[in-house]
Amino acid sequence: MPLRPNPLLTAVAAPPIAEAQGWIAGRDFPADKPLIDLAQAVPDYPPPPVLTDHLARLVGDPATARYTEIEGIGPLRAALAADIGALYGAPIAPEQVIVTAGCNQAFCLAMMALAAPGDEVIVPLPYYFNHQMWLEMQGIRAVHLPFRAERGGVPDPEAAAALITPRTRAILLVTPNNPTGAVYPPPVLAAFHDLARRHDLALVVDETYRDFLPQDGAPHGLFAEPGWAETLVHLYSFSKTYCLTGYRVGAVVCGPRLGAEIAKAMDCVAICAPRIGQEAALRGLTALGAWRQENTALMRGRLAALREAFARNDLGYELVSAGAYFAYLRHPFSGETASDVARRLAAEQNLLCLPGSMFGPGQEDYLRFAFANVPAEAMPAVAARLAASLKRRSS
């Protein structure tokens, strides 16, 4: 008799990135029209030698092959607490930091600690697909907050209030957002925090891309709120900041009660985050401040170049929102699926992006561009290929 997998998992769609990559598999691209890959958010530059050389030296130390504390090595927890405190202008205790194997694991463990099967989490559309997938796998209902294109992709706290039920356990926000790139203004985040606090909910804020914000200053003032740890759960990733996607290191910042439950799950899932990844993150926090700032400036330059490229009036594609790493476009082909449009861009324009339909219902009119993968000087070519796709379709 064949094995019968967990029906909660079999009901979940496969991760979509591989599908998009399959659209270009085995193809050769001409030199005069090379592939422009806007699909997956991966830094297009390597970590600096000061980091990789440091790790090469550490590999010879037998300690790097051993477990760490469940919550992570003390120096990294202290360094991240200090880094967050300096940015947000509020003290964070190292004991409030739990190091995880990437931010995806941070999210999974936090949700496991917050909600049980049958509970609900409010999730704005469009969503990051791994978030949706994990909630479905756990039997947790994602209650979708409708997308508001006229708000530039910024969710509405008043609309969220209408979705709260006795089964609601948390509100999830991603800012800067994946997939839209939208940066949620501090007053909006404060309003969501007040809403969550009034209803005794967790406000889970995934700030994976906070190091690439389009402007300086604290993204919000939530850590300065009295009793923030009773409401706020902050998720962070080192992957994009220090080009450590393969090292798998992220973090949850939360209160001690929730942290204890997360640590239980962490011990069962991985025992601890990989030590070498933790050492890499620590080196990044303590030695790569200037390099980090240079990459922030680099991404700001790419965003500016993208906006300038989209200023031309013959594209037909509307830039709905753009911020750190991502842009969300409304395509001009009414009645066509986003997948058909994205496939055609890959086939005819050698431009690989993701259809909005991969990020939830009601997203057929949209495409996601991971523009951070593309140098600033290539942005005019992106715009030119979009214009060519419109002209070709119209002719």
Steps between C-alpha positions, in 0.01 A plus 500: 500500500653836404586746770245774557662837575351753736199646314581847632826487303361336189241778475774766484632607160871449428735799537460710183856618436596172334204531264616839377858380461367217286377755245861571401659162568739389225477823305794692357475878502662720237766749597290789372201396711621311807270369768395757758402297807250680721351186651673406825637744755865403531789746534693519173828568683696268733583553867823695545836330558517637853205273576590193295863507614382520861276196450778306329714546810215391728433175317820357645369552852319183620254718693338614176381142443315482831156604615445846640246601761147446371436874483835571328848605606507774761723747310269494196187548710665793677628653175160479329327641808741796493454545125120505529518731800721747315272511195167516682613713794382256765684250721477135400627226732709217353261260673224630271688375192473144368726411208342277235600321181385781275198728523270236352571285804451802724152542354416129521605471865326822599173389340530156656531669839213743440225301329347153500309315228169675444632839611521800268771745397424818304725511193498795256488429129715446309678265738848350506417149380710315759301669776172383348639151442611457861169616643315253278735219604422574866125510451497872582258709295653800324233771492591721208497876529417634151770666291464878466680614186382857559691494831819387323468157655487631858237299696213674678478450881128583502433229241703257712290580807191374320665159448574426866306208646527299824735264311746774396841462660725732302533763229789449258675791327803495270676833460680581277257271329558189298356494232396865460806684631267733694644656815232541765506847660559517878145629573352198320718261699406682821131464412543126442687469830219678684245275330688185597550618858131587545401151390781311678650388171860465387625743238759305302716735293740342251775754430727283287578793268532782754867552416398613151246765593477788253561753779699533821352484847303252707231316303263534798483576870344174620795393714458820702139411585455402868455127523584447131605141568142408591388582145788537252687208343784622278653277231837573343734346243874529448475326163461796267693750713823300507440268199457198726200333337666158512616536860141522629496749784217721619340600829184548701481785750218459752403478866624222730172309519475453124875455472489199730243331276700581186809346662308176562412477131852599397649217705280249317545643150871582487630521860670824398580708194822390323795632696693607190205712392483657844871579489453655156216719626703607802793598278262695283355695790838577655724560196291583194318819594645704214447218247140469615443873448656481153253229400212705638614785276538259207139382535376855531676577175330204333162613628560852368605359163189284488273795574675708237467222242128471570450873450477444124141518379495215248528202734138419573620333822410694815744510790260447791763484772874471538735515794766271637587220257161466327261678266138409428366577155155501350525351151296648211344179366151498643344157512830312476637309793812628670665165430438533126646850498806394703560197277480717190749750642739212565451347153499816289694758701743284703357668809427266791261615770229348718126527438291661771287186515785330684434740788133438560150546362402813312853561369456407133560859387844521661863392462778498759844627405794424731686802366778476758653225288559741211768773472374856470636531146275212388174667608448679167526162326230362732270787406582466130411131501170571673422765240591253225268239649212747490577603141531138387171405661322801349625441146 
